[in-house]
């Protein structure tokens, strides 16, 4: 099972959208992918992202390469998947003691 593929649901690990779920829309090369939330569902806007900044999940959706934000939103729907996209998944924080 390839982890970096079109339609794979991931969690952003870095940046202002840390902890938000997104979907891979296109694989640019071995280091970069195009992701979208879409913004109206999860708050992640469509952008190029380094694969090192993503944590792939077991979930995936059936979309075509280069699908628009509206197409992705339609596939996600309004059920439990849509609610899961709105929830933030914060990474485990490291406790630093002085």
C-alpha atoms as one frame of an Amber mdcrd trajectory, in Angstrom:
protein
   0.000   0.000   0.000   1.657   3.247  -1.061   1.302   5.886   1.631   1.724
   8.938  -0.580  -0.965   8.654  -3.252  -3.812  10.712  -4.679  -6.798  10.569
  -2.335  -4.843   9.729   0.832  -6.022  11.596   3.935  -3.135  13.092   5.925
  -2.546  15.248   8.990  -0.358  18.342   8.639   2.569  18.312  11.069   4.098
  21.763  10.484   2.950  25.292   9.770  -0.107  27.299  10.705  -2.358  24.367
   9.779  -0.685  21.928  12.194  -3.040  19.178  13.285  -5.552  19.726  10.472
  -6.586  16.949   8.105  -6.038  17.287   4.361  -6.245  15.204   1.178  -3.468
  14.626  -1.365  -4.724  15.886  -4.733  -1.560  15.451  -6.829   1.942  14.014
  -6.412   4.402  16.578  -7.788   7.622  14.612  -7.217   9.172  12.402  -4.537
   9.388  15.311  -2.068   6.281  17.428  -2.729   2.535  16.890  -3.068  -0.448
  19.160  -3.683  -2.924  19.041  -0.778  -6.282  20.593  -0.001  -8.588  20.558
   3.014 -10.733  21.827   1.361 -10.587  25.120   3.226 -14.324  25.260   3.971
 -14.184  21.832   5.680 -10.882  21.644   7.524  -9.257  25.049   7.061  -6.366
  23.756   4.936  -6.043  25.724   1.725  -4.810  24.183  -1.522  -0.995  24.283
  -1.549   2.224  22.456  -2.295   3.534  20.646   0.778   6.668  18.702   1.612
   5.850  15.037   2.310   7.976  15.249   5.472   5.369  17.652   6.873   2.513
  15.153   6.474   1.418  12.148   8.519  -0.560   9.765   6.266  -3.599   8.072
   7.829  -5.232   4.773   6.907  -8.151   6.661   5.351  -8.372   7.488   1.674
 -11.051   8.840  -0.633 -11.681   8.095  -4.297 -10.771  11.221  -6.288  -9.054
  11.883  -9.605  -5.613  13.471  -9.884  -5.964  17.264  -9.760  -9.547  17.219
  -8.436 -11.015  20.606  -7.518 -11.880  21.599  -3.955 -15.588  21.240  -4.774
 -15.075  17.682  -6.057 -13.161  16.739  -2.900 -15.863  18.287  -0.694 -18.575
  16.312  -2.517 -16.734  13.017  -1.993 -16.174  13.717   1.690 -19.873  14.484
   2.026 -21.711  15.619   5.101 -21.556  12.498   7.268 -19.021  11.401   9.825
 -16.154  11.996   7.378 -16.992  15.707   7.191 -17.162  15.945  10.987 -13.810
  14.145  11.258 -12.225  16.680   8.888 -13.350  19.587  11.060 -11.685  18.142
  14.159  -8.094  19.106  14.825  -5.674  16.256  15.450  -2.870  17.798  17.427
   0.405  15.877  17.444   1.768  14.587  20.732   3.585  17.367  22.462   6.906
  16.836  24.141   7.018  17.854  27.774  10.128  19.919  28.413  11.249  20.358
  31.998  13.816  22.890  33.026
